[in-house]
């Protein structure tokens, strides 16, 4: 079942017009299924809750999604941060829908300017809300455009886990890369403990395999529950899929509109592959930054996605930029 994960920033009303509400955590999930050409295809809208109060749900959504959809009800600092975050996450395919609050007005030219400055000049701007059927068609059309990394090494960050009567220990998360199969032997990091995949579920259906983009529940055998926690990583045994960073060196590419500089002893967070890891700046030498992480930061050994560097007390823009040429010290 091909799945298009869409990072959605907008109202609940627009989300409900496109898809059916499915799951609610710090991220709301809306799912729409349709059989097209004899194959069930899925649009999964991922809507972060409590932004701008909380930044992490927005970044988690951007870690998963391949396409963006932003509803603009007004132009303010929150919208700027959202669009900058999409740009830094390199979500190059997206749609912006202007839908002003009652009695309000949004200048399309101003939105176009912000999109260009945020690095989203290829996004399509809609000056009114498209019909729900047309909007679904626009999203389905992107299924063939987005990169599917199912052939790479397995990368599966865990964001929930629990015991199910009659099933046992279940870990839930989005397959970021690769494929996981029933009966595979996997390893959980940082515990470095092995387990057997007893069964898999995707969209409440039992499956034999889950691929990149799927939100999957893995029933695991021969694993201590203490090995699982939010942000732990599941990989295939005896692969070098991830590199452990306790201290990282990188060049900071500043986000658009960001004027703040980092200084020694500053606290920062890194967001990548569903991780939100806190660290302290050890040294600053121009663009060259060294950060020591409170807990290990796990980066893909090959083709790592952008590592977003944030600072939660930065006003008005908490996205500092992207860690470029990052290496473990």
N, C-alpha and C positions, 0 to 999 in steps of 0.2 A: 504494500500500500504506500505509494509515494506520498510524502508529507511535505508541505511547504510551511515552515515556521516563519511567522510574520511578527515582528516587533511592532506592537500597536500602542500608540499614545493618543488617547482620545476618550470620548464619553462612553459610558456603558450602553447608552441608547444606540450609538452607531455600531458598537461591537455586536449587540444583540440582533441588529438588522442583517448582519453578515453571517453569523454562526451561532450555535447553541452553547450556552455556558456549560462548562464541563467541570473544571476544578478550580478551587480557590485556596490560595496560600498567601504568600506575599506577592504572588503573581496570579492573575486570573487567566484561565485558559478558555477559549471559545473554539469549538470544533465544528467544521462543516464537511460532510462527506458526500461525494457524488460519484456515481459510476460513469466513467467517460472512456469510450472505446473499449468497453468490456473490463476495465480496470478501475478499482476503487481508488480515487484520489482524494486527498485531505488537505483542507486549509486549517491551520492551527494558529489562531490569533493569541499572542501572549501579551497581556496588558499588565504592566507593573503598577502596583498599588502604592499609595501614599507618597508619590512624588509631587512636590519637591521636598517634602519632609525627610524622606529616605531616598538615598541614592542607590543602594545596593540592588533593589529589585530591578531598576532600570538597567543597570550594568549586566545583571544576570540574564535578562531578556536579550540584550545585545550579544551576549556570548553564544546564544543558541540560534538566533534568527539569521536568515539570509536575505530577507526583504523587509523594508520598513513601510509603515503606514501611520501618518501623523495627521490628526484632526486639529486644525487651528481655530480656536474660538476667540483668541485675543493674542496680541503680540506683547510679550513681557519677558523678563529675565528667565523664567522657567522654560519658555519655548526655546530661547537661545541655548540654554544648557542641554535640552533634549536634542536639538539638531546638531550641536557640536559633538555630543556623545555618539550619535549615529555616524557622523563623519569620521571621528577618531576610530570607531570600530570598523570602518571601511565597509559599511553597508551601502553598496553602490547602486542598488535597485530599490526604488521606493516611490511612494505617492504622498503628496500633501493635499489635504482637502480643507478648503476654507469654509468654515461654518460658524459665522459670528454668533456671539451671545445675543439674546433678544434685545433689540434696540441698539446693538453695537455695529461696528464696521471694521473690517480688516482690509488693509491696502495690499493687493496682490503684488505690486511692485516691491513693497518693503519685504514681503515674504520671499520673493525671488532673490532679493539681494542677500538676505540672511542665508538662504540655501546655498548660494554661490560661495559666500564667505566661509560657510561651515564645511565646504568640500562636497556638497551634494548637488552640484549643478546639473547632473544627469537625471535627477528625480523629476517626476511629472507633477505639475501643479494643476489642481482642479479648483476652479473658482466657485464651484457649487458642489453639493453632495451628489455623486453619481447614483443612479438607480442601483439598488442592492444586487440585482442580477448582473448588471454591467460591472459592478465593482468586483464581484466574485470572478467574473470572466477575466478581468484585468489581472487578478492575483493568480488564477490558474495558469495564465499564459506564461508566468514566470517559472513554473515548475521545470521547464526544459532549459531555462537560462542559468539557474543557480548550480554551483559546483556541488556534487555529491561525493564526499570523501569516504565512500564505503570500502575502497580498496586499501586504505591506509591502515596504520596500526590502531588497535582498539584504544580509545580514550573515552572513559565513561566516569564523569564526576558524579558522586552520590549527593543528592540533596534531601532525601528522606530514607528512613529505614524503620522496620518494625517486624514483630513476630506475628505470623498468621497461623491460627489453629489449623492443623492438618497440612500446612504447607511448610512452615518453618520460617527461617530468617529471610526477609525480602529487602533488597536494596532497590531504590528507584532513582532514575536520573535520565538525562538526555545523552544518547550516543553522539559524542562530538566528532568521532572519527572511527572508521573501521566497521567491523561487523562482529557481533557476539552470537554464538550458536548454543543451542541446547547441548549439554554435556561437556562444554568447553571447560578447561581448567584456567582459572583466572587468578590474578594476584591483587590484593588490596594494599594500597600505599596510603600513609606511611607505615602501617603496621607490618608490612611485608609478610602477610599471611595469605595462604593459598586456599582456594575453594573450588567446588564443582558447581556449574550452573545446572541446577535441577530442572528448572522450567523457566519460560519467558512469557510475559504478557505485554502486548502493545495495544493501546486503545481498548482495553478490557477483553481482548481476544488472545487466546493461547496461540503462540507462534513457535516455529523452530529456530528462527533467527531474527535479530533486530539490527538495523543498519543505521548509518549516520543520519541524524535528524529525528529518529524515533525516540519517544519517551517510553522507557521500558522498565518493567518490574522484573528483577531477577530473583528467583528463589535459589538461595545458596546453601550448599551442603558442606559440612566440615569447617565451619567458620565461627569464631567467637563473635558475639554481638558487639563486644567492646572494640573490635577492629573497625567497625563502621561508625562514621560520624559525618555530619554535613561538611562537604568539601574534600572528603577522601576520594581517592582515584582508583578505578578498576581498570586493569590492563590485562593482556594475555601474559601467561607465564613465559619467562625466558625471552622477553622482548626488551629492547632498549627504547621503548616508546616515550619515556619521560626522563627528564633530567632534573635532579634535585638542586634547588638553589637555597642555600642558607644566607649567602651574601651575593648580591648581584651588582654588576657594573653595567651601565648603559648610558646612552646619550638621550637626553630628554628633548623630544620634538614638541614644542609647546602647542597647545590647542589654540584654535582661532579665538580671539578676544581675550586670551589669557596674558596678563601682564605680571603676574606674581612670580617671583623667583624662589627657588628652594635654597635653604640654608642648612648648615650642619646642625644635627639634632632634631630637625623637623620630623614630624610623624606623617607618613603617607600610607596609602593603600594601593595594592596592585589588584586589578580585576582581569582575569583571563580564565577561560574554560570553567566557569561557574565558581571560581575561587575569589575570595575577597580577603586578601592577606595583608596584615598590618606590618609596617617596617619603620625603621628609624634611619634617617640619612646620616651616613658616617662621614662622607667627604663630598665636596662640591668643587669642581674645577671647570668653570665655564659650563658647557653643555654636558660634561662628564659627571655622572652621579654614581655614588656607591651607597647601597642600601643594605642594611642587615635586617632580615625578616624574623619576626617573632616566632613563626612556625614555617616549615619549609614551603617554598613556592615551587610548584611542579610545572615545568614547561616542556612542550613537545620537543623531542630531539630533532624532528624534521618539520619544517613549515609551520612554525608556531604562529597562531593568530596574534593580532595586536595586543600588547599588554598595556592596558590603560592605567595611568598613574593619577591618583586622585588625592585630594586633601579636603577632609570634611569640614574644616573651618574656613575654607577659602570662600570669599564673598566677592561677587555674586556667582562665580564660576568655579565649581568644585573639580571639574575635569582639568587637570594640569596639562596633560598631553599623553604622548605615546613613548614607551621605552623602546628606543631603537638600538640595534646592535647589542642586545642584551646577552651577557655571558655570566657564568657562575665564577665567583672569585674563590 
